[in-house]
Amino acid sequence: MGEANYVIGVVISVDGDQTLIGTYDLINDDEIIHNGQILYGPRLGAYVTVRQNDVKLIAKITSEKVIDQQNTIRSNEFDNRYSKNSINRLISVKMLGAIEDNQFIVTSSYAPMVGNEAYITTQVELSAIYATGRNTDSIPIGTALLERSTVLIPINAFFAGHIGIFGNTGSGKSNTLHALYYKLLHSKYREGILKKSRFTVIDFNGEYRSEGIFGFPEDHIERYNVDTRSQKGMAKKVKVSEDYIINPDVLIMLFEAKPGVQAPFIRRSLNVFEEVKKPEPFMKLCMGLLQKIILTGNATNDDALGDWVEVTEDYCGPDCLSQLRELRHHANGNATIQDSSGSSIWLNSQDQTIDDKGKKLLGWEGISSAIQNTYKDLNILNKLHMFFRYQRVYSTAWNGTDPQYLGPMFSRIKTRLESLNKVVDIVPAAQMGNAYQSRKSLTIYSFVHANQEIKRILPMLIANMIYDEQKKEQSDTGSITRTSHLIIDEAHNILSDIQRDDGDNWQNHRLDSFEEIIKEGRKFGFYLTIASQRPADISSTILSQIHNYIIHRLVNDRDLRSLENTMPTLDHSSLMTIPSLGKGQAVLTGTAFPVPRFTQVDRIIKVAPTSDDAELTRLWESHENEAKPDSEASTIMVSGSDGANPVQDASDTRFQESKQNDEWV
């Protein structure tokens, strides 16, 4: 069957990329049957074809109007304007590209000319426009709103890049995120995906808890419930390499260290901490500090010795310090301690050391052993906390730092290290082994029960770790043999570039980390998928590096402007349609799509994220049923739909063979 060319009019004006077509007839049918084919009427958002010799120029309708050709004079007695056969329809279109050799290309090599005829775009031409390429492997994601055909996503062009999914609450973005990977997992490449790729989900709202989520077998899923509220902490802690947490930038963020005094204190202290990780060097550092405080006498501030004793008591108990309490400082700065006979022994000496007799009277050996043994049994975070407390004594003892500048930060250090201890297990880098190989196909980190500090710091650490794992995997092989996919739902929680009261260092380092990932990750086989209801809050650098977008309903002007500035593939008329999209409807645009596609995304029935709206009437009616006797309650019917829709099968034959009878709507 040949092409059905239904001519509708002629080009009457060309102004830049805007072309005006005058129609021969007033056509207002949604669908037209012509030569045995169904054509879609020339309405807003539809396509028209402009014939120019052997080239077919494809345009999209952006606006339309009518003009009265026969009646231009208004009369109260006889007004014949806009009557039958007196009006012409004018259609404004924007040129998108051309079809050559049955392939659609986005090009500016051709332009319409006045007098070129325009006709309704045929099914063959639509297939060329939407084609993902000859023999391209694809998955179906939904149904086109305009043409009612199956919308296909090319696997390579779409998933081998960064993906952005945006939409207001309730617009369907969580379902879309789930449907994308569910259908990918049920393609014919399922076994290869499970062996060669790793997927990591950062879930801030606990939506991805269902068994078999994203279509992964349950034995291929590892889950972490990051819980800082429970007193006992989580049963399974997140393993974090020591290199990522014992980092000045990370700790400055975590402790919200201010740039004047607190941040430099962290940096100076960590330089020393690298040398005293083992118990014996740490003990010598602490005892050296005690000796210096004793021998410099009144050169220290009045609280120096008391501060040192307080830290040691907190960790080692008071017993080992009983003899130290007999120490006396005199006005001249010298220190004495009484021996067994009651005589005062001077501890100050010419070489600024305490001799063996003085150390014995002070109980030096017992204190040293207590500190060393206590420190040896602590995990790395508690070691760090103990070390910081002694460093605080050192920094303030000789008035180098005013204690009041460090006090507020140390309150934060205590609470935040306690939170970290509940959820992470710090492992030396040498013990991490091949982390990529040891991870399961899908790892889900749920932060619904985590406090704000952990929500800010831990996702960044996880992202950096798996990014470095992927880089190492790629560098070891010299080519991309495995891939990593990081999926962040509600991404504005950690990718926002709006300054809040959480410190400049946190803001800068967090964004620097993710901006490096999104700029450089693709070359290493590391791909980022982000979903958010507030794209305007996300760093513009990150937004601009996304390759493909799925945009659900957005009504906020800031959100729409941010997308318009970062999505060159979305024309203005399509952008203006976004606020009127219904639930589950979205526009697909980006490098994988020659033109934007408005789509009703399929809803997965078999398994889904827990993000559905509450059905209040059913909830309340079920309460009424509970209050009634069984015989009466059984007669009550709940009205309304149960939410299930007919099952839609994909029309793509390449996908049919691998669908495996999975259910989606």
Secondary structure, 3 states (H helix, E strand, C coil): CCCCCCEEEEEEEEECCEEEEEECCCCCCCEEEECCEEEECCCCCCEEEEEECCEEEEEEEEEEEEEECCCCCCCCCCCCCCCCCCEEEEEEEEEEEEEECCEEECCCCCCCCCCCEEEECCHHHHHHHHCCCCCCCEEEEEEECCCCCEEEEEHHHHHCCCEEEECCCCCCHHHHHHHHHHHHHCCCCHHHHHHHEEEEEEECCCCCCCCCHHHCCHHHEEEEEEECCCCCCCCCCEEEEHHHHCCHHHHHHHCCCCCCCHHHHHHHHHHHHCCCCCHHHHHHHHHHHHHHHHHHHHHCCCCHHHHHHHHHHHHHCCHHHCCHHHCEECCCCCEEEECCCCCEEECCCCCCCCCHHHHHHHCHHHHHHHHHHHHHCCCHHHHHHHHHHHHHHHHHHCCCCCHHHHHHHHHHHHHHHHHHHHHEEEECHHHCCCHHHHCCCEEEEEEEECCHHHHHHHHHHHHHHHHHHHHHHHHHHCCCCCEEEEEECCCHHHHECCCCCCCHHHHHHHHHHHHHHHHHHHHHCEEEEEEECCHHHECHHHHHCCCEEEECCCCCHHHHHHHHHHCCCCCHHHHHHHHHCCCCEEEEEECCCCCCEEEEECCCCCCCCCCCCCCHHHHHHHHHHHHCCHHHHCCCCCCCCCCCCCCCCCCCHHHHCCCCCCCCC
